[in-house]
Amino acid sequence: MALKSEVILLTHRLKKSENLTKSEQFQTYQLYIKISHDLFLTIGQLGQFCFPAGLYIYTGSAKRSMDKRLTRHLAPNKKLRWHIDYLLNNPCAKIIDIKKYKATECQVNAGTNGRIIVPGFGASDCRAGCGSHLKYCSLQQEC
């Protein structure tokens, strides 16, 4: 039951962008994810990786239906479609915050501190050479 209330609380905090023009709309988001202890996970076709406990920042985009995308990320049961789904499917991974941006996904990701644990994570369609759209911070102060 606590998970449902957390989903409602985070979903409620999302700002609506329905009345904004296309150039004013949020197109990028970041999920702040806390992993409570080290995990070994298979991430789709990328393979198996060790995720050390700590804070992770995932940068994604949704040019349409931002709130639906974020609500999907917060949902506990979903089809594993994107790299982030494999991580969020584990009960030790919990979204603790969400931020939205008007800048592009790669611009936001480039300005995000942290190190790459999984090369190519969330960056299958990246043309800016980001390396990964998931970054690891051992301590929250690093981010």
N, C-alpha and C positions, 0 to 999 in steps of 0.2 A: 504493500500500500504506500510506503514511503516513496518508492520509485515513481508512482503515478503522480503524487503531489509535487515531486521535483520536476517532472516533465511539464506539468501545468505551470509551475512557477517560472521555469526558464522560457517556456513558450509565451507566457504572458509578457515577459520582458522584451520580446522581440518587437521592434518598431515596425509599424505598417508603412509600406512604400507605395500604396495603391495610387495616391493622388499626385505623385511626382512625375515629371517628364522623364523620358528614358535616360537622358544625360545626368539627371539628378538622383536616379535610383541607386540603391545599394546593389552591387553586383558580386561582391566578395565577402566572405565571412571567415572567421577563425574560431575553431573549437579549441578551448583549453581543456585538456584531458589529463586527469590524474590517474596514474597506474599505481596501485597500492603495493605490489611486489613484482619482482622479476617474472616475466612471461616468455614462454617459447610458443610462438604462433606461426601458422602457415598463412601467408597473405596471398590468396589467389594464386596466380601463376608466377608471382615474384619469388616464392619459396618460403622457407622457414627462417625465422629471425628471433633473436633474443631482444626483448624490450626491457631494459632496466627500469626499476621502479622510479617514479618521478613525474615531472610535468612535461607534457607534450603539447605542441601547438600545431594543429592541422589547418592549412589554408585551402579553402575551396571556393568555388564560384557557382552562382545560379543566376543567370541573366533574366530568367522568368521564375516566378513562384518561389522566391527566396524563403518565405515562411514555411511553405510545404516541405522544402528540402530540409530545413532545420528541424522541423517537427519529425520528419522521417529519421534523421540522425538521433533524435532523442527517444524514439520508439524502441522498446525492448525486443520485439520480435519482428524481424524483417528478413526478406530475401537478401542473401549476401551478393551484392552487385558491384560495389566499389571497394577499393582497398580499405577505406576507412570502416566499412561495415565489418570486416574481419576483426579489426581491433575493437570496435565498440561492442561487438557480440560477446566479448569476454566480460564476465561480471567484475573483474578487477579493474576494468577501464571505465572511468566515469567522467562525463562532461561536467566541468565545474563552472564554466563561463563561456559566453558567446559574444563575439564582437563583429560588427558589420562595417563595411567600407565601400566607398564609391570608386576607389582605385582598382586597377586590374589585379587579378589573382597573383600574377608573378611580381608585380610591383610591391604588393603587401608582403608576399613571401620573402622577397629580397631584403626587406627591411626588418625581418624577424630574426632575432638572435636564436642560437641553439645549434646543435650539430645533427648531422644526418645519421640515422641509425639504419634506415631501409632505403637504399638508392632506388629512385623511380616511384616511390610511394605517392600515389595521388597525382603523379605527373606524367601519365601516359601520353597526354595530348599537349604537354608543355613544349613550347618552341623557344623559350627564353633561356633554356639551359639551367633551370633551377636545381636540378639534381634530385630533389624530393620536395614534396609539399607538406611533409611531416618533420618537425624539428623537436629534438629532445633537449630539455633543460634539467640538469641534475638537481638544481635548486631554483626555486621560483624567482630569486633575485637575479638570475642570469637572463631571464626572459624580458 
